[in-house]
């Protein structure tokens, strides 16, 4: 019985690590999208208002 519990814990731990990796990948993708959107917004503001961002 103990070995089944250990096997279950090991499997759940691996599943949680996979889930964490997936979440971290999604966060990275979101950050990259936000950087792109901010760059686009800065370009639009600079073109329309003569304001530059650095």
mmJSON file of the N, C-alpha and C atoms, coordinates in Angstrom:
{"data_MODEL":{"atom_site":{
"group_PDB":["ATOM","ATOM","ATOM","ATOM","ATOM","ATOM","ATOM","ATOM","ATOM","ATOM","ATOM","ATOM","ATOM","ATOM","ATOM","ATOM","ATOM","ATOM","ATOM","ATOM","ATOM","ATOM","ATOM","ATOM","ATOM","ATOM","ATOM","ATOM","ATOM","ATOM","ATOM","ATOM","ATOM","ATOM","ATOM","ATOM","ATOM","ATOM","ATOM","ATOM","ATOM","ATOM","ATOM","ATOM","ATOM","ATOM","ATOM","ATOM","ATOM","ATOM","ATOM","ATOM","ATOM","ATOM","ATOM","ATOM","ATOM","ATOM","ATOM","ATOM","ATOM","ATOM","ATOM","ATOM","ATOM","ATOM","ATOM","ATOM","ATOM","ATOM","ATOM","ATOM","ATOM","ATOM","ATOM","ATOM","ATOM","ATOM","ATOM","ATOM","ATOM","ATOM","ATOM","ATOM","ATOM","ATOM","ATOM","ATOM","ATOM","ATOM","ATOM","ATOM","ATOM","ATOM","ATOM","ATOM","ATOM","ATOM","ATOM","ATOM","ATOM","ATOM","ATOM","ATOM","ATOM","ATOM","ATOM","ATOM","ATOM","ATOM","ATOM","ATOM","ATOM","ATOM","ATOM","ATOM","ATOM","ATOM","ATOM","ATOM","ATOM","ATOM","ATOM","ATOM","ATOM","ATOM","ATOM","ATOM","ATOM","ATOM","ATOM","ATOM","ATOM","ATOM","ATOM","ATOM","ATOM","ATOM","ATOM","ATOM","ATOM","ATOM","ATOM","ATOM","ATOM","ATOM","ATOM","ATOM","ATOM","ATOM","ATOM","ATOM","ATOM","ATOM","ATOM","ATOM","ATOM","ATOM","ATOM","ATOM","ATOM","ATOM"],
"id":[1,2,3,4,5,6,7,8,9,10,11,12,13,14,15,16,17,18,19,20,21,22,23,24,25,26,27,28,29,30,31,32,33,34,35,36,37,38,39,40,41,42,43,44,45,46,47,48,49,50,51,52,53,54,55,56,57,58,59,60,61,62,63,64,65,66,67,68,69,70,71,72,73,74,75,76,77,78,79,80,81,82,83,84,85,86,87,88,89,90,91,92,93,94,95,96,97,98,99,100,101,102,103,104,105,106,107,108,109,110,111,112,113,114,115,116,117,118,119,120,121,122,123,124,125,126,127,128,129,130,131,132,133,134,135,136,137,138,139,140,141,142,143,144,145,146,147,148,149,150,151,152,153,154,155,156,157,158,159,160,161,162],
"type_symbol":["N","C","C","N","C","C","N","C","C","N","C","C","N","C","C","N","C","C","N","C","C","N","C","C","N","C","C","N","C","C","N","C","C","N","C","C","N","C","C","N","C","C","N","C","C","N","C","C","N","C","C","N","C","C","N","C","C","N","C","C","N","C","C","N","C","C","N","C","C","N","C","C","N","C","C","N","C","C","N","C","C","N","C","C","N","C","C","N","C","C","N","C","C","N","C","C","N","C","C","N","C","C","N","C","C","N","C","C","N","C","C","N","C","C","N","C","C","N","C","C","N","C","C","N","C","C","N","C","C","N","C","C","N","C","C","N","C","C","N","C","C","N","C","C","N","C","C","N","C","C","N","C","C","N","C","C","N","C","C","N","C","C"],
"label_atom_id":["N","CA","C","N","CA","C","N","CA","C","N","CA","C","N","CA","C","N","CA","C","N","CA","C","N","CA","C","N","CA","C","N","CA","C","N","CA","C","N","CA","C","N","CA","C","N","CA","C","N","CA","C","N","CA","C","N","CA","C","N","CA","C","N","CA","C","N","CA","C","N","CA","C","N","CA","C","N","CA","C","N","CA","C","N","CA","C","N","CA","C","N","CA","C","N","CA","C","N","CA","C","N","CA","C","N","CA","C","N","CA","C","N","CA","C","N","CA","C","N","CA","C","N","CA","C","N","CA","C","N","CA","C","N","CA","C","N","CA","C","N","CA","C","N","CA","C","N","CA","C","N","CA","C","N","CA","C","N","CA","C","N","CA","C","N","CA","C","N","CA","C","N","CA","C","N","CA","C","N","CA","C","N","CA","C","N","CA","C"],
"label_alt_id":[null,null,null,null,null,null,null,null,null,null,null,null,null,null,null,null,null,null,null,null,null,null,null,null,null,null,null,null,null,null,null,null,null,null,null,null,null,null,null,null,null,null,null,null,null,null,null,null,null,null,null,null,null,null,null,null,null,null,null,null,null,null,null,null,null,null,null,null,null,null,null,null,null,null,null,null,null,null,null,null,null,null,null,null,null,null,null,null,null,null,null,null,null,null,null,null,null,null,null,null,null,null,null,null,null,null,null,null,null,null,null,null,null,null,null,null,null,null,null,null,null,null,null,null,null,null,null,null,null,null,null,null,null,null,null,null,null,null,null,null,null,null,null,null,null,null,null,null,null,null,null,null,null,null,null,null,null,null,null,null,null,null],
"label_comp_id":["UNK","UNK","UNK","UNK","UNK","UNK","UNK","UNK","UNK","UNK","UNK","UNK","UNK","UNK","UNK","UNK","UNK","UNK","UNK","UNK","UNK","UNK","UNK","UNK","UNK","UNK","UNK","UNK","UNK","UNK","UNK","UNK","UNK","UNK","UNK","UNK","UNK","UNK","UNK","UNK","UNK","UNK","UNK","UNK","UNK","UNK","UNK","UNK","UNK","UNK","UNK","UNK","UNK","UNK","UNK","UNK","UNK","UNK","UNK","UNK","UNK","UNK","UNK","UNK","UNK","UNK","UNK","UNK","UNK","UNK","UNK","UNK","UNK","UNK","UNK","UNK","UNK","UNK","UNK","UNK","UNK","UNK","UNK","UNK","UNK","UNK","UNK","UNK","UNK","UNK","UNK","UNK","UNK","UNK","UNK","UNK","UNK","UNK","UNK","UNK","UNK","UNK","UNK","UNK","UNK","UNK","UNK","UNK","UNK","UNK","UNK","UNK","UNK","UNK","UNK","UNK","UNK","UNK","UNK","UNK","UNK","UNK","UNK","UNK","UNK","UNK","UNK","UNK","UNK","UNK","UNK","UNK","UNK","UNK","UNK","UNK","UNK","UNK","UNK","UNK","UNK","UNK","UNK","UNK","UNK","UNK","UNK","UNK","UNK","UNK","UNK","UNK","UNK","UNK","UNK","UNK","UNK","UNK","UNK","UNK","UNK","UNK"],
"label_asym_id":["A","A","A","A","A","A","A","A","A","A","A","A","A","A","A","A","A","A","A","A","A","A","A","A","A","A","A","A","A","A","A","A","A","A","A","A","A","A","A","A","A","A","A","A","A","A","A","A","A","A","A","A","A","A","A","A","A","A","A","A","A","A","A","A","A","A","A","A","A","A","A","A","A","A","A","A","A","A","A","A","A","A","A","A","A","A","A","A","A","A","A","A","A","A","A","A","A","A","A","A","A","A","A","A","A","A","A","A","A","A","A","A","A","A","A","A","A","A","A","A","A","A","A","A","A","A","A","A","A","A","A","A","A","A","A","A","A","A","A","A","A","A","A","A","A","A","A","A","A","A","A","A","A","A","A","A","A","A","A","A","A","A"],
"label_entity_id":["1","1","1","1","1","1","1","1","1","1","1","1","1","1","1","1","1","1","1","1","1","1","1","1","1","1","1","1","1","1","1","1","1","1","1","1","1","1","1","1","1","1","1","1","1","1","1","1","1","1","1","1","1","1","1","1","1","1","1","1","1","1","1","1","1","1","1","1","1","1","1","1","1","1","1","1","1","1","1","1","1","1","1","1","1","1","1","1","1","1","1","1","1","1","1","1","1","1","1","1","1","1","1","1","1","1","1","1","1","1","1","1","1","1","1","1","1","1","1","1","1","1","1","1","1","1","1","1","1","1","1","1","1","1","1","1","1","1","1","1","1","1","1","1","1","1","1","1","1","1","1","1","1","1","1","1","1","1","1","1","1","1"],
"label_seq_id":[1,1,1,2,2,2,3,3,3,4,4,4,5,5,5,6,6,6,7,7,7,8,8,8,9,9,9,10,10,10,11,11,11,12,12,12,13,13,13,14,14,14,15,15,15,16,16,16,17,17,17,18,18,18,19,19,19,20,20,20,21,21,21,22,22,22,23,23,23,24,24,24,25,25,25,26,26,26,27,27,27,28,28,28,29,29,29,30,30,30,31,31,31,32,32,32,33,33,33,34,34,34,35,35,35,36,36,36,37,37,37,38,38,38,39,39,39,40,40,40,41,41,41,42,42,42,43,43,43,44,44,44,45,45,45,46,46,46,47,47,47,48,48,48,49,49,49,50,50,50,51,51,51,52,52,52,53,53,53,54,54,54],
"pdbx_PDB_ins_code":[null,null,null,null,null,null,null,null,null,null,null,null,null,null,null,null,null,null,null,null,null,null,null,null,null,null,null,null,null,null,null,null,null,null,null,null,null,null,null,null,null,null,null,null,null,null,null,null,null,null,null,null,null,null,null,null,null,null,null,null,null,null,null,null,null,null,null,null,null,null,null,null,null,null,null,null,null,null,null,null,null,null,null,null,null,null,null,null,null,null,null,null,null,null,null,null,null,null,null,null,null,null,null,null,null,null,null,null,null,null,null,null,null,null,null,null,null,null,null,null,null,null,null,null,null,null,null,null,null,null,null,null,null,null,null,null,null,null,null,null,null,null,null,null,null,null,null,null,null,null,null,null,null,null,null,null,null,null,null,null,null,null],
"Cartn_x":[0.833,0.0,0.871,1.943,2.8,3.41,3.817,4.444,3.454,2.167,1.158,1.039,1.067,0.998,2.214,3.374,4.595,4.521,4.074,3.933,2.949,1.853,0.857,1.46,2.195,2.822,3.849,4.624,5.618,4.93,3.865,3.119,2.493,1.88,1.258,2.303,3.46,4.543,4.97,5.108,5.479,4.399,3.141,2.037,2.036,2.325,2.381,3.545,4.664,5.807,5.455,4.77,4.338,3.375,2.461,1.506,2.221,3.172,3.94,4.707,5.306,6.037,5.099,3.909,2.916,2.505,2.279,1.895,3.015,4.25,5.382,5.528,5.309,5.357,4.272,3.081,1.977,2.258,2.841,3.202,4.236,5.229,6.255,5.636,4.739,4.065,3.27,2.58,1.801,2.72,3.837,4.791,5.303,5.636,6.126,5.061,3.815,2.722,2.555,2.659,2.503,3.639,4.852,5.979,5.738,5.269,4.975,3.879,2.822,1.721,2.193,3.022,3.542,4.427,5.247,6.073,5.199,4.152,3.235,2.563,2.137,1.488,2.453,3.679,4.681,4.93,4.982,5.17,4.001,2.786,1.602,1.62,1.968,2.014,3.093,4.246,5.343,4.964,4.279,3.88,2.83,1.923,0.805,1.059,1.97,2.157,3.565,4.445,5.816,6.539,6.01,6.634,7.464,8.691,9.539,9.725,9.801,10.053,11.383,12.147,13.435,13.593],
"Cartn_y":[-1.201,0.0,1.257,1.219,2.389,2.704,1.676,1.925,2.527,2.172,2.798,4.28,4.61,6.018,6.779,6.159,6.8,6.969,5.947,6.04,7.136,7.22,8.261,9.641,9.805,11.098,11.47,10.497,10.757,11.169,10.47,10.794,12.187,12.491,13.803,14.909,14.634,15.622,15.915,14.884,15.067,15.85,15.542,16.262,17.731,18.004,19.391,20.14,19.463,20.099,20.42,19.498,19.751,20.93,20.984,22.086,23.411,23.406,24.619,25.071,24.13,24.466,25.069,24.508,25.037,26.457,26.677,28.008,29.006,28.611,29.509,29.835,28.851,29.099,30.085,29.914,30.829,32.242,32.354,33.673,34.328,33.562,34.101,34.562,33.775,34.165,35.453,35.556,36.754,37.968,37.807,38.915,39.371,38.414,38.761,39.504,39.065,39.755,41.175,41.348,42.673,43.603,43.087,43.9,44.358,43.455,43.805,44.861,44.665,45.635,46.994,47.012,48.281,48.97,48.204,48.784,49.409,48.7,49.233,50.511,50.508,51.688,52.867,52.608,53.675,54.237,53.368,53.828,54.694,54.286,55.063,56.428,56.474,57.749,58.644,58.065,58.848,59.409,58.612,59.066,60.165,60.061,61.0,62.203,62.089,63.204,63.735,63.151,63.622,63.311,62.379,62.011,60.755,60.775,59.596,58.868,57.568,56.743,56.035,55.98,55.271,54.394],
"Cartn_z":[0.0,0.0,0.0,0.748,0.809,-0.549,-1.268,-2.559,-3.552,-3.443,-4.312,-3.987,-2.709,-2.321,-2.834,-2.723,-3.209,-4.723,-5.422,-6.878,-7.262,-6.527,-6.792,-6.568,-5.483,-5.196,-6.263,-6.697,-7.742,-9.037,-9.4,-10.622,-10.512,-9.358,-9.174,-9.194,-8.626,-8.64,-10.077,-10.886,-12.291,-13.035,-12.756,-13.398,-12.996,-11.725,-11.265,-11.906,-12.067,-12.742,-14.186,-14.859,-16.236,-16.294,-15.344,-15.286,-15.046,-14.127,-13.849,-15.087,-15.787,-17.006,-18.047,-18.184,-19.121,-18.739,-17.455,-16.979,-17.239,-16.963,-17.192,-18.684,-19.547,-20.989,-21.406,-20.865,-21.206,-20.711,-19.53,-19.003,-19.909,-20.34,-21.236,-22.552,-23.112,-24.352,-24.152,-23.016,-22.716,-22.604,-21.909,-21.761,-23.121,-23.979,-25.312,-26.112,-26.002,-26.695,-26.163,-24.852,-24.265,-24.689,-24.772,-25.231,-26.664,-27.5,-28.89,-28.957,-28.175,-28.173,-27.667,-26.641,-26.129,-27.162,-27.848,-28.907,-29.988,-30.385,-31.395,-30.901,-29.661,-29.089,-29.036,-28.615,-28.575,-29.969,-30.971,-32.349,-32.797,-32.474,-32.853,-32.184,-30.919,-30.198,-30.796,-31.076,-31.645,-33.014,-33.815,-35.149,-35.075,-34.124,-34.062,-33.174,-32.24,-31.326,-31.266,-32.018,-31.996,-30.699,-29.928,-28.659,-28.897,-28.442,-28.598,-27.283,-27.344,-26.165,-26.346,-25.31,-25.378,-24.178],
"occupancy":[1.0,1.0,1.0,1.0,1.0,1.0,1.0,1.0,1.0,1.0,1.0,1.0,1.0,1.0,1.0,1.0,1.0,1.0,1.0,1.0,1.0,1.0,1.0,1.0,1.0,1.0,1.0,1.0,1.0,1.0,1.0,1.0,1.0,1.0,1.0,1.0,1.0,1.0,1.0,1.0,1.0,1.0,1.0,1.0,1.0,1.0,1.0,1.0,1.0,1.0,1.0,1.0,1.0,1.0,1.0,1.0,1.0,1.0,1.0,1.0,1.0,1.0,1.0,1.0,1.0,1.0,1.0,1.0,1.0,1.0,1.0,1.0,1.0,1.0,1.0,1.0,1.0,1.0,1.0,1.0,1.0,1.0,1.0,1.0,1.0,1.0,1.0,1.0,1.0,1.0,1.0,1.0,1.0,1.0,1.0,1.0,1.0,1.0,1.0,1.0,1.0,1.0,1.0,1.0,1.0,1.0,1.0,1.0,1.0,1.0,1.0,1.0,1.0,1.0,1.0,1.0,1.0,1.0,1.0,1.0,1.0,1.0,1.0,1.0,1.0,1.0,1.0,1.0,1.0,1.0,1.0,1.0,1.0,1.0,1.0,1.0,1.0,1.0,1.0,1.0,1.0,1.0,1.0,1.0,1.0,1.0,1.0,1.0,1.0,1.0,1.0,1.0,1.0,1.0,1.0,1.0,1.0,1.0,1.0,1.0,1.0,1.0],
"B_iso_or_equiv":[0.0,0.0,0.0,0.0,0.0,0.0,0.0,0.0,0.0,0.0,0.0,0.0,0.0,0.0,0.0,0.0,0.0,0.0,0.0,0.0,0.0,0.0,0.0,0.0,0.0,0.0,0.0,0.0,0.0,0.0,0.0,0.0,0.0,0.0,0.0,0.0,0.0,0.0,0.0,0.0,0.0,0.0,0.0,0.0,0.0,0.0,0.0,0.0,0.0,0.0,0.0,0.0,0.0,0.0,0.0,0.0,0.0,0.0,0.0,0.0,0.0,0.0,0.0,0.0,0.0,0.0,0.0,0.0,0.0,0.0,0.0,0.0,0.0,0.0,0.0,0.0,0.0,0.0,0.0,0.0,0.0,0.0,0.0,0.0,0.0,0.0,0.0,0.0,0.0,0.0,0.0,0.0,0.0,0.0,0.0,0.0,0.0,0.0,0.0,0.0,0.0,0.0,0.0,0.0,0.0,0.0,0.0,0.0,0.0,0.0,0.0,0.0,0.0,0.0,0.0,0.0,0.0,0.0,0.0,0.0,0.0,0.0,0.0,0.0,0.0,0.0,0.0,0.0,0.0,0.0,0.0,0.0,0.0,0.0,0.0,0.0,0.0,0.0,0.0,0.0,0.0,0.0,0.0,0.0,0.0,0.0,0.0,0.0,0.0,0.0,0.0,0.0,0.0,0.0,0.0,0.0,0.0,0.0,0.0,0.0,0.0,0.0],
"pdbx_formal_charge":[null,null,null,null,null,null,null,null,null,null,null,null,null,null,null,null,null,null,null,null,null,null,null,null,null,null,null,null,null,null,null,null,null,null,null,null,null,null,null,null,null,null,null,null,null,null,null,null,null,null,null,null,null,null,null,null,null,null,null,null,null,null,null,null,null,null,null,null,null,null,null,null,null,null,null,null,null,null,null,null,null,null,null,null,null,null,null,null,null,null,null,null,null,null,null,null,null,null,null,null,null,null,null,null,null,null,null,null,null,null,null,null,null,null,null,null,null,null,null,null,null,null,null,null,null,null,null,null,null,null,null,null,null,null,null,null,null,null,null,null,null,null,null,null,null,null,null,null,null,null,null,null,null,null,null,null,null,null,null,null,null,null],
"auth_seq_id":[1,1,1,2,2,2,3,3,3,4,4,4,5,5,5,6,6,6,7,7,7,8,8,8,9,9,9,10,10,10,11,11,11,12,12,12,13,13,13,14,14,14,15,15,15,16,16,16,17,17,17,18,18,18,19,19,19,20,20,20,21,21,21,22,22,22,23,23,23,24,24,24,25,25,25,26,26,26,27,27,27,28,28,28,29,29,29,30,30,30,31,31,31,32,32,32,33,33,33,34,34,34,35,35,35,36,36,36,37,37,37,38,38,38,39,39,39,40,40,40,41,41,41,42,42,42,43,43,43,44,44,44,45,45,45,46,46,46,47,47,47,48,48,48,49,49,49,50,50,50,51,51,51,52,52,52,53,53,53,54,54,54],
"auth_comp_id":["UNK","UNK","UNK","UNK","UNK","UNK","UNK","UNK","UNK","UNK","UNK","UNK","UNK","UNK","UNK","UNK","UNK","UNK","UNK","UNK","UNK","UNK","UNK","UNK","UNK","UNK","UNK","UNK","UNK","UNK","UNK","UNK","UNK","UNK","UNK","UNK","UNK","UNK","UNK","UNK","UNK","UNK","UNK","UNK","UNK","UNK","UNK","UNK","UNK","UNK","UNK","UNK","UNK","UNK","UNK","UNK","UNK","UNK","UNK","UNK","UNK","UNK","UNK","UNK","UNK","UNK","UNK","UNK","UNK","UNK","UNK","UNK","UNK","UNK","UNK","UNK","UNK","UNK","UNK","UNK","UNK","UNK","UNK","UNK","UNK","UNK","UNK","UNK","UNK","UNK","UNK","UNK","UNK","UNK","UNK","UNK","UNK","UNK","UNK","UNK","UNK","UNK","UNK","UNK","UNK","UNK","UNK","UNK","UNK","UNK","UNK","UNK","UNK","UNK","UNK","UNK","UNK","UNK","UNK","UNK","UNK","UNK","UNK","UNK","UNK","UNK","UNK","UNK","UNK","UNK","UNK","UNK","UNK","UNK","UNK","UNK","UNK","UNK","UNK","UNK","UNK","UNK","UNK","UNK","UNK","UNK","UNK","UNK","UNK","UNK","UNK","UNK","UNK","UNK","UNK","UNK","UNK","UNK","UNK","UNK","UNK","UNK"],
"auth_asym_id":["A","A","A","A","A","A","A","A","A","A","A","A","A","A","A","A","A","A","A","A","A","A","A","A","A","A","A","A","A","A","A","A","A","A","A","A","A","A","A","A","A","A","A","A","A","A","A","A","A","A","A","A","A","A","A","A","A","A","A","A","A","A","A","A","A","A","A","A","A","A","A","A","A","A","A","A","A","A","A","A","A","A","A","A","A","A","A","A","A","A","A","A","A","A","A","A","A","A","A","A","A","A","A","A","A","A","A","A","A","A","A","A","A","A","A","A","A","A","A","A","A","A","A","A","A","A","A","A","A","A","A","A","A","A","A","A","A","A","A","A","A","A","A","A","A","A","A","A","A","A","A","A","A","A","A","A","A","A","A","A","A","A"],
"auth_atom_id":["N","CA","C","N","CA","C","N","CA","C","N","CA","C","N","CA","C","N","CA","C","N","CA","C","N","CA","C","N","CA","C","N","CA","C","N","CA","C","N","CA","C","N","CA","C","N","CA","C","N","CA","C","N","CA","C","N","CA","C","N","CA","C","N","CA","C","N","CA","C","N","CA","C","N","CA","C","N","CA","C","N","CA","C","N","CA","C","N","CA","C","N","CA","C","N","CA","C","N","CA","C","N","CA","C","N","CA","C","N","CA","C","N","CA","C","N","CA","C","N","CA","C","N","CA","C","N","CA","C","N","CA","C","N","CA","C","N","CA","C","N","CA","C","N","CA","C","N","CA","C","N","CA","C","N","CA","C","N","CA","C","N","CA","C","N","CA","C","N","CA","C","N","CA","C","N","CA","C","N","CA","C","N","CA","C","N","CA","C"],
"pdbx_PDB_model_num":[1,1,1,1,1,1,1,1,1,1,1,1,1,1,1,1,1,1,1,1,1,1,1,1,1,1,1,1,1,1,1,1,1,1,1,1,1,1,1,1,1,1,1,1,1,1,1,1,1,1,1,1,1,1,1,1,1,1,1,1,1,1,1,1,1,1,1,1,1,1,1,1,1,1,1,1,1,1,1,1,1,1,1,1,1,1,1,1,1,1,1,1,1,1,1,1,1,1,1,1,1,1,1,1,1,1,1,1,1,1,1,1,1,1,1,1,1,1,1,1,1,1,1,1,1,1,1,1,1,1,1,1,1,1,1,1,1,1,1,1,1,1,1,1,1,1,1,1,1,1,1,1,1,1,1,1,1,1,1,1,1,1]
}}}
